């Protein structure tokens, strides 16, 4: 076995569920606790009594080009109509395209207002009552966000110390605000945000995302025209990306990530890029606020974060570890919260497994040979002749996977383009499969999404398919199973040219590298 060890070192959620919230399944050394309670960490148990009423005011926030955005300002009050005297730190609670959610966002913001914060909810340009055309995460929208933060900082009732948080659209807007560095922004809390609009959402592995077009049509119809004009990664996408400016993500960042969320790769990537400035909390959540989902962490941690960074209250704790992660249980497994100093956790080993010609998945090699599958051009799940399956032996004891699986698929195509979709399953003894994670790649994007390379029919290429991260327990008696095909309906479009894909197998062929924290795959 080749092992390379890492060095130590709720109502609102339903509205945004169209952004891919589906579940595929049901401090270092800290023991797993089979509970849906928040982690046993003072940060998550932090509490402070409410002391204010909430005063709401509809405001027009001016931005630098002379326009104004429709926003709702919530202020601490001595009654529902009388603002309290004094100055308060502020939170841009949501900067979002979901105007229909403004009331629900205001209800969420009230928790912080009652505890001495100003809060602002804004509809981005082209949404709700804000003028213009919606262009998600555009440079113009980012400038507007910068101006909104500074407007709140300059408000007569403000201390000048501002934080920003947001879910989904608002989560990515929050991360973009941080890399644009408005001088009054002190800390952020992105919830189910991302790192790159192209890679995480619009073109997965360079392949069009089949699920996003319904959201585009209902929320930002202009993108149905503009996005297809940019099929490769260029300045259009870089300008909407956090990843392209990771070096500027330097404000304290509390990331709230869901292991069942379609943006988890971007959230983990942000942490890996800036581990000194980012704290990562990953729970068993689909796309949406953790509140109301299993293992809800409550709002105490958010309050502790704001009290620490915006109020300067050193008694308000930070998370006890840089990474707090809920280990996803396979069928019949235990489950619970863990805390780690790093991600992947110290002691995680990279285990290389070879895909063999007899359908096995083995360390150290396997029967050499070549197998083929037919490209699936329909909007259906791949049939038997349109996929290849590879399985490990049943594991003798539990295996915990913690991190991103990487692969090298050695393949050739009969067409001048090809797609690869790699799906990882937990397979029970009765053959029932539970989806764990997945990854995709367009063959011409094997070197980069910015500069596609030609695909010559019959030529063999090494294709690195990145599989999105997970924290998953595979119980004794189960197998790790890989499905390799050209399609992953309904995740990506079935637009690969028709034809066949040949895959080289065995010790010198296609391989999978699995980050194993506990147990052994052989």
N, C-alpha and C positions, 0 to 999 in steps of 0.2 A: 504494500500500500504506500503510495506517495503522499506524504503529509507535510504541509508547509504551515508552521504555526505562526499566528499573528503575535507580534510583540505585545507585552502587557502595557501598559500605559494607564329639538324635538319637533313642534309644528313648523318651525323655520327649516329644519332639516329636510322635511318632506318636499318643500318647494324647490330645493336645489338638488334633490335626488336624481334629477335627470342628468347630472354630471357624474354618472357612473357609480352610484352607490349600491353595489350588489355584493353579497357575501359568497365566497366560494365554499364555505363550510360552516358550521356552528361556532445594593452594593455588592460587587462580585461576591458570589458565595451565598448571597441571601437565599433562604429556602423558598421554594414555591408554596404559595398559600392558595388552596382551592376555595376561592371566595370571589364574589362580585363586588366586594367592598373596595373603596379606594386604597391605594398603597399605604402601608403603615409608615408614613413619612409626615412629620409636622407640617411640611409645606402644603400638602393636600388637606390637612385637617385644620388649617388656619381659619380663624373666624374673628369677626369684629361686628359689634351691634350696629344696626342702622340708626342714624341720628337726624336725618333730614327727610322732609317731603321732597317731591319732585315737581319742578316747574318746567313745563314744555313751552317752547317758542318755535314757530316756523320762521326760518331765516333764509335769506338769499346771500350766499357767501360769494363775494366778488373774487374773480381770478384775473390773472395778469393781462389777458387779451380783451378785457372789458365785459366779458360775460359773467354770469352769476349762476351758481348751482343751488338747486333746491335742497335744503337741509333742515333737520330738526335738532334744535339745541335743547338739551336737558340740563337743568342746573339744580344744585341743592337749594331747598327752600325752607322757610319757616312755616309755610303752608303751601297748598297746591298752586297758589297764585303769587306768592311773595318770595322772591329770591332771597337767600340768606346773605347777610353781609360777609365781606372778606374775600379772599382770593383762594382759588382751588386749582389743583392740577387737573389736566384734561385728558380725555381719551377720545380719539376718533374711533367710535365703536364699530361702525361699518361704513366703508366707502365702496358702494356696490351698485350693480345694475338692476338689483331686485327691488324696484320701487314698491311692488305689491307687499313686500315684507316690512315696510317701514314701521308699521305699528308693532309687529312682533319684535323687531330690533329694538324699538324704544322700550318695550317691556324688559328685555334683557339688559339694556343699559341702565335701567332704574336701579338695579342691585348696586351698582357702583356709585350712582348719584346719591343714593340714600346714605352712603358712607363717605361722602365728601369729595366727589369728583364731578367736574363738568363732563358731559358726554355729547358727542356730535354724531348724527347719522346723516350721510349724504348720498344722494342719487348722482351717479356719475353722468358726465355729459352725454346727452342723447337718451337718457332713461328717466322715467317719471316726469316731473315737471322741469327737469334741467334741459336747456336748449341744446340743439345740435344733433348729430348722428352718432350712435353708439359705435365706437371702434375699440373693442376690448384691449386694455393694457397699452394703448398707443402712447407714444411720447407726449402727446397733448394731454391725455388723461393723467399721465404721471405728473406733468407740470401742475395740473389742477389739484392733484392730491397734495403736492408740496405746498401749494398756496392755502389749501384748506387747513393743513396742520399749522401753518404760521398765523393764519387768521385766528384760530382757536387760542394759540399762544399769546396773541396780542389783545385778546378780549379783556375788557376791564376787570372781569371777575377771575382772571387766570393768573396763576403763579408763573406761567411761561414754560412749565414742564409738561410735555405732551407724550402720550403713548398712543399706539394704534393697534387695533386688533380686527379680526374679520374672519369669516368663514367662506371657504370656496373661492368665489370671485374676490370677495373681500380679503381672503387670506393671501392670494397672490398680489393683490394691490398693496397689502401691508408690507410684504417682502420687497416689492418694488419701491415703496416709499423709503424703506430703510437704505437701499443701495443708492438712492438719490440724495440722501443725507440732508434733509431740512435741519437747520441748526437747533430747533426746539424739540426734535424727536429724541427721546431718551431710551425707549425700550419698545418692543413689539411682542404681540402674541398672534401669529398666523395659525389658523385652524384649517386643516385640510387644504393648505396652499400647495404650491408647486415650485419648481425651479425653472422650468422652461416650457413656454406655451406650445412650442412646436413639438418637442420630444415627448412631453408628458401627456399631451392632449390631442393636438390636431393631426400629427403624423407620428404614429407609434412605430419606432424602428424605421421611419421613413415611409410607412404605409398609412394611407388615409384611415382615420378613426371612423368606424361605421356608426358609433353611438352618438357622436357629438352633433350630427347634422340637425337632429330634431331640436336641440338646444339652440343652434345657430338660427334656424328658421323662426323660432318663437321669440328669441331674445336679441339677436344681432343679425338680421337677414342680410345685411350688406356683406358680411363675411363669406356668404355662400358664393359671392363673386370674387372677392379679393383673395381669399385664402388659396383657391386653386391656382392662382397666378404665381404663387410662391411655393412650389412643391419641394424645393431644397432650402437648406438653412442659409439665410442671407441676412443683410442688415435689417430687413423688415422684421425678422424674428429676433435677432440680437437685441433690437431696441425694446422688445417686450419680455426680455429674459432677465432673470436673476442670475442664472448660471454664468452668463457672459460677464457678470460683474461681481462674482463671488468675493473678490478681494475687497469690495466695498460693504460687505455685510458685516459690519463691526459693532452695531448697537446690540445690547443684550436681547436675545431672541429666545422666546419660549415656544417651541413648535409642538402643536397638538396634532398627532398623526394617527390615522386609522390603518390597521393591518389589512382591512378589507376595502380600503379606499383606493381609487384609481390614480391618486396622486402620490402614493407612498414612496415611489422611487425618487421623486423630486424632493420630498421632505427629508428623507434620509440623506440624499445627496447634499442638501444644504448643511446638514450637521457635519458630514464628513469633510466638507470644504472649510468649515469654520468651527471646529470643535471647541475652541476657546471662548467663542461668543454665543454659541447656540446650546440650549438644553433641549433634549428630545424626549417627548412623552408619546409612546405608541401603544394604543389600546385596541381591543377587539371590536372596532367600530367600522361601520360603513360611512359613506359620505354624509356628514352632518355633525352638528354639535354632539359631544359625548353625552350631554344631559338627556336622560330618557333611554339611553342604550345600556346594555349590560356593562358592568364594571365602570359605571359613571364615576368620574373623579370629582364631581361637584364644581363649585365656583370658588372655593376657598383658596386654591392655588393661584387662580387669576388675581384675586385680591391681594394675596401675599406678594405676588410679582409687582403689581402696581404700587403697593405700599412701600416696597423696598426701593424701587427705582424712581418713582415719581414723587413720593413723599419723603424719601430719604430715611425711612424708618428701618434701622439696622436690626431691630427685633423681629421684623417680618422675615421669615426664613426663605431661603432659596431651596430648590430641590436638593435632597441629600446626595444625589448622584447626577452626573451629566446625562445619563440615559435611564429612563424608566420605561420598561417594556412588559406588556402582557404576553406571556407565552401562550400561543394559540394551541388548544388541545386538538389532537386528532380524535376520531371517534373512540370513546372509551378511555381517553387519557385524562390525567389531572390537568390543572390549569392554574394560572395566577400571575401575580406581578413579580417582576424581578427588577433589581437596580444594578447598573454597571457603570464603571468609570469610563468606558469607551464602547464604540460599536465598530465592527463586531466585538463581542466581549472578549477579554483576555482569556486565553486558553482555547479559542476557536481554531480548529485545524481545517485547512483546505484539503479536501479529499478528492483525488482524481479518479474518475470512473470512465471506463471505455464502453462505448456502445458497440455491441458485437453483432455478428451476422446471424446469430441464433436468437436475437431479441433479448439478450441479457445485458445487464448494466453491472460491470465488474471493475474492481480495482486491479491494476496491473495488466490489464489486457482483456482479451476475449477472442473468439474465432474471427479471423479476418474475412473480408469479403465485401460485396456491394449489394445493397438492396435499393429498390425503387418504389416511388409512389407517384400517383397521378395527381396533377394539380386540380384542386377543387375550384371551379369557376362559378359555383352556385352559392346563394346565400343560405347555406345549410351547414350543419355540422359535417365534418369529413366522414366519409364512409370508409369501410375497411381498406379498400384499394387506394384510398387517398391519404393514408397515414401510415406511420411506422410506430410500433410500441416497443419500449425497452424497460425491463424490470430488474431490480435488485433481487437477491434472495430475501425471504422473510427475515427481518432483523431479529436477533436473539434477545436484545434488550432495547429499551426505548432509545430513540435517537432524537436529539434536538438540533434543528437547523436554525442558524442565527446569522443572517446576512443575505447577500445577493449571490445566487448561483450564476456562474459564468460557463459558457460553452464554446467549443470550437467545432463547427459542423463542416466536415469536408465533403463538398457536394458539387455536382455539375447539373446543368439544365439543358433541356432540348430547345428552350426559347432564349430570347435575348434579354430576358429579365426573369426574376424569380423572387418569391417570398418564402420565408421560413417562419413558422410559428411553433414555439416550444412551450408545452404546457406540462407542469409538474403535478403529479397526483399522489395521494396517499391511497394505496390499494389494500383493502381488507382481504382476509382469507377467502371470503365468498365471492371475490371479484368486484365488489362495490368500490367505486373510485370517488374520492373527495378531492376537489381541486384545491391546490395549495398556492401556486403562483404561476407566472407566465412571462414570456418575452417574445419579441418579434423582430424581424430584420428584412429589409428589402436588399436583395443581393447587390445591386449597383451602389448601395450605400455602405458597403462593407468597410471602407476606409473612413468615410465621414459622410454626414448628411449635407455638407456644404458642396462637396465636389464629387458627384457620382462618377463611378468608373464603368466602362462597358462590360457587359456580360457576353462572353463568346459561347455559343452552343457547344457542348461537349467538353469544355475546359473545366478542370477541377479547381475550386477555390476553397480557401479556409475562411469560414464565415463565423465571426464572433457574435453570438446571440446573447445579449445581456438579459438575464432573468431578474425580475423585480424582487426586492428583498422581502423576507418573511422572518418570523420567529415562531417556529412550529415544532410540535412534539409528535413524532411518528412512534406509535406504541409497538411493543414486542409482538411479533407475528405478522405485522404489516410489511408491505413493500413500498419502496419509492418507485414510481412509474413515470416514464417520460413519453409523451405523445409528440411526434414530429410530423408536421404537415405544412401545407402552403397557406392554411387559413385557420382562423380562430373566431368563427362567427359566434356572437355578433360584435366581437371586439374590433376587428379590422375589416376593411373592405375586401371582398373576393374579386380583386382586379388583376391578379397575376395572370400573365398569358398562359393559355392552355399548353399542355405538354406533360413531360415527366421530369422527375427529379431523382438523380442517382446519388446515394450517400455511401461514402467509404467508411468501413467499420473495422473494428479490431484495434490492436495496440497502437498501430500507426494511423488510425483513422479518426473518427469523430469522438470527442470527449466532453465530459461534464465535470466541472469543479464545484464541489458542494461544501459550504462552510458548516462544519459539524462542531457543535459546542459540547455535546454529550453523546456517548454511545459510539457505535462503529457501523460503517457501511462497507461491506466487502462482497 
